[in-house]
Amino acid sequence: MAHTIVTIVGSLRKEAFSLKVANAMAKLSPSSLKLDVTTLGGISFFNQDLEANPPADWLSFREKIQKSDGVLFVTPEYNRSIPGVLKNAIDVASRPYGRSSFLGKPTGIVSNSPGALGGVAAAKHLQNILPGISGPILGQPEIYLNGIGDAFNDKGELVKEPVQKVLQQYLEAYAGFVEKWNGGI
Ligand SMILES: Cc1cc2nc3c(=O)[nH]c(=O)nc-3n(C[C@H](O)[C@H](O)[C@H](O)COP(=O)(O)O)c2cc1C
């Protein structure tokens, strides 16, 4: 059976490149992985007052991550960091204190941007945020997808070959990492 990977999309935009990257990764992933592309529109704002009686959307998001075999973040960069909607979702799943849903999950970070820097600052911020609340984070290879604006056709299919290739390489490395941390299929 394939390992289920919750693939969290850091943008709410309908035509988001991040969503298209996540969908392309789901298609390109090796058969040992099943990417569950997850958008964050339904997750309410984190509010510590609600922790005693959490909203249903928090609970189902946490449960989805807990049941997974790994987590992939596919995110754009907003003002040299991650979008607020992604930080909110991370805060939601990081609680209750000491029982983060991300704990033990082999984690991958994929940033992208139409610009020249590929969202590297967002990826680096995730590397700051996650270690205390996540599982192991894949360090190599690094992946910052620049020039993503012309990578897809009108149907949202990935047509830029160098991007396909780099995603495939990344997914192979990530599949090996997941295998290692889940002790084989
Ligand atoms: C509020 C905001 C801030 C942004 N800041 C950055 C940035 O710091 N670096 C960058 O490369 N692009 C930045 N952009 C441009 C985004 O990369 C671009 O809008 C991208 O398409 C958003 O990702 P998405 O297509 O997945 O929604 C910013 C866009 C917005 C709306």
The ligand as an SDF file (V2000), in Angstrom:
LIG
                    3D

 31 33  0  0  0  0  0  0  0  0999 V2000
    0.7680   39.7280   -0.4110 C   0  0  0  0  0  0  0  0  0  0  0  0
    1.7530   39.2190   -1.4430 C   0  0  0  0  0  0  0  0  0  0  0  0
    3.0930   39.2510   -1.1580 C   0  0  0  0  0  0  0  0  0  0  0  0
    4.0240   38.7020   -2.0660 C   0  0  0  0  0  0  0  0  0  0  0  0
    5.3330   38.6540   -1.7220 N   0  0  0  0  0  0  0  0  0  0  0  0
    6.2030   37.9750   -2.5170 C   0  0  0  0  0  0  0  0  0  0  0  0
    7.5360   37.7090   -2.0780 C   0  0  0  0  0  0  0  0  0  0  0  0
    7.9710   38.0990   -1.0090 O   0  0  0  0  0  0  0  0  0  0  0  0
    8.3380   36.9940   -2.8930 N   0  0  0  0  0  0  0  0  0  0  0  0
    7.8990   36.4940   -4.1070 C   0  0  0  0  0  0  0  0  0  0  0  0
    8.6830   35.8330   -4.7860 O   0  0  0  0  0  0  0  0  0  0  0  0
    6.6370   36.7480   -4.5460 N   0  0  0  0  0  0  0  0  0  0  0  0
    5.7730   37.4520   -3.7770 C   0  0  0  0  0  0  0  0  0  0  0  0
    4.4730   37.6610   -4.1850 N   0  0  0  0  0  0  0  0  0  0  0  0
    4.0550   37.2250   -5.5220 C   0  0  0  0  0  0  0  0  0  0  0  0
    3.6210   35.7740   -5.4640 C   0  0  0  0  0  0  0  0  0  0  0  0
    4.7640   34.9490   -5.6490 O   0  0  0  0  0  0  0  0  0  0  0  0
    2.5960   35.4870   -6.5830 C   0  0  0  0  0  0  0  0  0  0  0  0
    1.4470   36.2970   -6.3950 O   0  0  0  0  0  0  0  0  0  0  0  0
    2.2180   34.0300   -6.6060 C   0  0  0  0  0  0  0  0  0  0  0  0
    1.4560   33.7580   -7.7540 O   0  0  0  0  0  0  0  0  0  0  0  0
    1.4260   33.6340   -5.3650 C   0  0  0  0  0  0  0  0  0  0  0  0
    1.3800   32.2140   -5.2490 O   0  0  0  0  0  0  0  0  0  0  0  0
    0.1530   31.3500   -5.7920 P   0  0  0  0  0  0  0  0  0  0  0  0
    0.1680   31.4450   -7.3040 O   0  0  0  0  0  0  0  0  0  0  0  0
    0.4770   29.9640   -5.3220 O   0  0  0  0  0  0  0  0  0  0  0  0
   -1.1240   31.8980   -5.2340 O   0  0  0  0  0  0  0  0  0  0  0  0
    3.5600   38.2050   -3.3050 C   0  0  0  0  0  0  0  0  0  0  0  0
    2.1900   38.2180   -3.5810 C   0  0  0  0  0  0  0  0  0  0  0  0
    1.2900   38.7190   -2.6630 C   0  0  0  0  0  0  0  0  0  0  0  0
   -0.1870   38.6770   -2.9870 C   0  0  0  0  0  0  0  0  0  0  0  0
  1  2  1  0
  2  3  1  0
  2 30  2  0
  3  4  2  0
  4  5  1  0
  4 28  1  0
  5  6  2  0
  6  7  1  0
  6 13  1  0
  7  8  2  0
  7  9  1  0
  9 10  1  0
 10 11  2  0
 10 12  1  0
 12 13  2  0
 13 14  1  0
 14 15  1  0
 14 28  1  0
 15 16  1  0
 16 17  1  0
 16 18  1  0
 18 19  1  0
 18 20  1  0
 20 21  1  0
 20 22  1  0
 22 23  1  0
 23 24  1  0
 24 25  2  0
 24 26  1  0
 24 27  1  0
 28 29  2  0
 29 30  1  0
 30 31  1  0
M  END
$$$$
